[in-house]
Amino acid sequence: MLCRTSTTLLTTALILGITVRHCNAAFLVAKPKSQSSITVSDKGPPDKPASWNAVANTSVTNHSLEAPAAIRNNMPLLHAVNRSTFGNGVVHFLFLINDNLHHQEIWKKFFSDAPQGSWKVFIHCKDPNGCARNRVFENNPGFVQVSTTPTWYCHDLVTAMAHLTSTALQAGAASYGGREKFVFLSESTLPTKPFSEIHGTLLLDDASDFCLFPADQWGTASIDGSFVKLIKHHQWVVLSRQHAELFAKDWISVNEQSQWRIWLKTGKWQGHDTYVYPQNFYYPPSANTCTDEWAFMATIFGALEPMGGARQLDHYGGGHIDMNTHTTQGRCRTWTYWDNSWDPAATALASQIANDFYGSSMSCFPKCHARPATLEKVSSSSLHALRRSPFLFARKFNPNIWMPNFAAIVLT
């Protein structure tokens, strides 16, 4: 089940000799009950300005409700440094949709003032005939349709995301030396800032943005006698070009046994990367095992040893990772609401919307279960709350929601 390839990484590890009992999530293939740990036995090949660092590192850990220092000091945390200057960077908007891009008029308005060459849109249609019927590309010149890759909810949406990534990488959109960011979006997602602010914010650094679930939802395993954690994250990540290239290169589709590669890159595996399968990990009962909520961290950084409780990863945009925290951490660019105990910033925004009784409504609050909250009705007051929030995007918007003031409030 294990393979290795040769790479060189810069992380030094403290090996923790802890063994945990393995058990399987419901969708995973059964494993011999007598196996209590995994042993790797088969071998094979397998500068930005300092001020930008200060800005980029303030919008990170746990979204404290207190304004970050950059805001208190009037630094441009979530805003373009100069609304009229876009530089030579490109933001790729990568949509994963079924048969329609909801609220096309809002997206059309969002891109209407964007300078030519500053953005690209790539769309994967699960139902390409439906996309044609709904005139997704006819109504939006410049949006690029990628060929359809078979997808299955929970089992494998990631291969389609990798296909979007590869197509965008091949576009050669950025001029020499220009930054690129790759933003994953769903059909129910909308921007919560004007284009200039989103573009300027995302291109402030070369880091990737991940929104991590609380650590009590992560997977754990003992591999080669070392205790490792598999970090669960929200699906809607933002990748730097470096990480986009790594993800597109190393991702292998989920097979019929629900197997895909979880890399081990640090500690005793440094310099001879190893991969294992999801079946090697124990998952808490509260954690689902949908591939898209594990695959990006597992492919780019791999499963991680706790190393005393904190990990600092190369070009990870969320500061250090607290390996034991019970709250959300990282740079959460897309607002998605699940639970009032996870993320103070997400909860604060959800509370404003949910308590706007006469003007707004959500499908669930304060806790959601099988699916995150859907915004059913949003008043002007709630639109202002979205605009003021630390998030760049939000989901899920009901496809039939009526928001006549959206552009005037959010996109200006």
LOGU-757891 format. One record per residue (C-alpha): x, y, z. Coordinates in steps of 0.1 Angstrom, whole numbers, padded with zeros to 4 digits, always signed. Example, Ala and Ser with C-alpha at 12.3 -4.5 7.8 and 13.67 -1.06 7.14 Angstrom:
2
+0123-0045+0078+0137-0011+0071
***
This chain:
412
+0000+0000+0000+0030+0023+0004+0053+0039-0022+0081+0064-0021+0096+0089-0044+0126+0111-0039+0123+0148-0031+0141+0172-0008+0123+0191+0019+0135+0216+0045+0116+0204+0076+0133+0187+0105+0112+0165+0126+0109+0152+0162+0098+0116+0159+0071+0108+0185+0069+0070+0192+0032+0068+0197+0010+0041+0183-0028+0044+0179-0054+0018+0170-0066+0022+0134-0102+0020+0125-0121+0029+0094-0148+0054+0085-0179+0040+0070-0170+0045+0033-0135+0031+0036-0124-0003+0026-0120-0028+0055-0085-0035+0068-0073-0065+0087-0083-0061+0124-0049-0074+0136-0030-0045+0121-0024-0018+0147+0002+0003+0130+0017+0007+0096+0053+0000+0087+0069+0014+0056+0089-0015+0040+0090-0010+0002+0113+0016-0012+0112+0033-0046+0118+0066-0064+0088+0083-0059+0114+0384-0020+0086+0402-0011+0087+0436+0009+0087+0433+0046+0056+0454+0048+0037+0428+0027+0047+0400+0052+0033+0421+0080+0001+0425+0062-0002+0389+0051+0004+0375+0085-0022+0394+0103-0054+0379+0089-0047+0344+0101-0051+0324+0132-0086+0317+0144-0102+0349+0131-0103+0366+0165-0132+0390+0168-0108+0417+0179-0096+0436+0149-0061+0425+0138-0032+0449+0144-0032+0457+0107-0067+0471+0109-0061+0489+0141-0031+0505+0125-0050+0513+0093-0029+0489+0073-0045+0474+0041-0053+0440+0054-0082+0431+0032-0080+0459+0007-0060+0466-0024-0031+0489-0016-0042+0511-0045-0076+0504-0059-0064+0517-0094-0032+0496-0095-0034+0459-0103+0003+0452-0111+0010+0422-0133-0006+0394-0112-0035+0372-0122-0062+0356-0101-0077+0325-0116-0113+0318-0106-0120+0281-0108-0156+0271-0107-0170+0237-0099-0207+0237-0110-0234+0213-0119-0253+0228-0149-0255+0265-0141-0236+0294-0126-0261+0311-0103-0264+0348-0101-0245+0354-0134-0255+0390-0134-0236+0396-0102-0205+0379-0115-0208+0399-0147-0209+0431-0127-0180+0419-0106-0157+0415-0136-0169+0445-0155-0144+0469-0141-0115+0445-0139-0085+0454-0161-0078+0431-0190-0053+0404-0182-0058+0405-0144-0082+0375-0142-0092+0343-0158-0123+0322-0152-0124+0284-0158-0155+0264-0152-0160+0227-0149-0196+0216-0157-0207+0183-0143-0236+0185-0168-0221+0202-0199-0254+0200-0218-0271+0218-0189-0245+0245-0190-0251+0250-0227-0289+0250-0220-0284+0277-0194-0261+0297-0216-0233+0299-0190-0206+0306-0216-0228+0323-0242-0238+0349-0216-0202+0353-0202-0177+0358-0230-0142+0350-0217-0153+0323-0193-0135+0291-0203-0152+0257-0202-0128+0228-0193-0136+0193-0205-0158+0174-0181-0142+0149-0157-0165+0124-0139-0173+0135-0104-0190+0119-0074-0201+0139-0044-0179+0131-0014-0161+0103-0031-0142+0124-0057-0147+0160-0066-0110+0166-0063-0100+0152-0097-0122+0178-0114-0105+0204-0093-0071+0191-0103-0082+0193-0140-0093+0229-0135-0059+0237-0119-0039+0220-0147-0059+0239-0174-0054+0273-0156-0017+0266-0152-0013+0260-0189-0029+0293-0198+0003+0312-0192-0018+0342-0181+0007+0361-0159+0036+0381-0173+0071+0371-0163+0075+0375-0126+0038+0382-0120+0020+0365-0091-0008+0340-0097-0035+0327-0073-0060+0299-0080-0093+0303-0062-0118+0274-0060-0155+0284-0060-0188+0267-0062-0219+0276-0082-0235+0290-0050-0206+0313-0041-0206+0351-0045-0179+0377-0039-0182+0399-0008-0158+0426-0020-0152+0445-0052-0128+0429-0077-0100+0454-0069-0100+0445-0032-0100+0407-0038-0073+0409-0065-0051+0431-0044-0056+0411-0012-0049+0377-0028-0017+0389-0046-0001+0404-0015+0020+0373-0010+0029+0339-0025+0012+0318+0002-0017+0295-0002-0049+0299+0020-0065+0270+0038-0093+0271+0063-0088+0243+0088-0114+0225+0108-0109+0221+0145-0083+0196+0154-0107+0172+0171-0120+0165+0136-0087+0155+0121-0075+0119+0113-0047+0102+0132-0024+0072+0126+0008+0056+0137+0031+0051+0107+0066+0036+0110+0062+0041+0148+0055+0079+0144+0022+0095+0154+0008+0117+0126-0023+0138+0120-0043+0142+0088-0056+0178+0087-0092+0184+0076-0098+0216+0057-0126+0234+0039-0129+0225+0002-0127+0261-0011-0089+0268-0009-0067+0294-0026-0035+0281-0040-0003+0299-0050+0012+0289-0084+0039+0268-0066+0013+0248-0047-0010+0246-0077+0017+0230-0097+0025+0206-0069-0011+0196-0065-0017+0191-0102+0014+0170-0105+0009+0148-0074-0029+0142-0073-0040+0108-0085-0078+0101-0088-0096+0082-0061-0100+0046-0071-0129+0022-0067-0115+0012-0032-0117+0049-0021-0079+0050-0021-0059+0081-0028-0025+0093-0018-0018+0109+0016+0018+0120+0015+0044+0119+0044+0071+0144+0037+0087+0155+0070+0106+0138+0099+0119+0104+0090+0104+0106+0056+0122+0138+0046+0140+0134+0013+0122+0101+0005+0085+0110+0004+0061+0082+0012+0024+0079+0007-0003+0059+0025-0040+0056+0020-0070+0070+0039-0077+0036+0053-0046+0039+0075-0062+0066+0096-0087+0067+0124-0114+0094+0120-0135+0108+0149-0172+0101+0146-0180+0138+0140-0156+0140+0110-0169+0130+0075-0144+0115+0051-0153+0134+0019-0120+0135-0001-0123+0172-0009-0120+0181+0028-0086+0163+0032-0069+0162-0002-0053+0196-0006-0034+0196+0027-0026+0159+0023-0012+0163-0012+0007+0196-0007+0020+0192+0029+0012+0156+0038+0001+0142+0071+0020+0159+0099+0037+0149+0131+0025+0172+0160+0061+0182+0169+0052+0197+0203+0019+0211+0191+0029+0237+0165+0039+0235+0128+0052+0262+0105+0048+0252+0068+0065+0267+0038+0041+0292+0020+0012+0283+0042-0008+0315+0046-0022+0309+0081+0008+0314+0102+0017+0284+0124-0007+0255+0127-0018+0247+0162-0020+0210+0161-0044+0208+0191-0068+0237+0188-0106+0232+0189-0114+0262+0168-0110+0270+0131-0076+0283+0120-0058+0295+0089-0068+0321+0063-0104+0315+0056-0112+0334+0024-0147+0320+0018-0174+0322+0045-0191+0289+0050-0211+0285+0082-0214+0252+0101-0213+0256+0138-0212+0285+0164-0184+0269+0184-0158+0266+0155-0150+0300+0141-0157+0334+0159-0156+0354+0127-0179+0331+0108-0202+0329+0137-0203+0367+0142-0214+0371+0105-0239+0343+0107-0254+0357+0139-0259+0391+0123-0277+0375+0094-0297+0350+0114-0309+0377+0139-0320+0400+0111-0354+0383+0116-0375+0405+0092-0350+0409+0064-0328+0378+0063-0330+0341+0068-0306+0311+0069-0313+0274+0065-0297+0266+0099-0283+0284+0129-0266+0280+0154-0256+0245+0142-0258+0229+0108-0253+0192+0102-0253+0174+0069-0247+0206+0049-0235+0241+0057-0260+0270+0059-0277+0283+0029-0287+0320+0027-0324+0321+0018-0330+0358+0022-0305+0387+0026-0314+0422+0035-0294+0454+0028-0283+0453+0065-0269+0418+0060-0253+0427+0028-0234+0455+0046-0224+0428+0072-0210+0406+0044-0192+0436+0029-0176+0445+0063-0166+0409+0071-0130+0396+0068-0141+0372+0041-0136+0377+0003-0163+0353-0007-0194+0337+0008-0215+0306+0002-0241+0291+0000-0265+0316-0017-0299+0301-0027-0301+0303-0065-0335+0320-0063-0325+0346-0036-0335+0382-0045-0309+0408-0037-0315+0439-0058-0290+0460-0038-0262+0435-0039-0240+0453-0065-0246+0487-0050-0236+0476-0015-0210+0448-0020-0193+0456-0052-0186+0493-0046
***
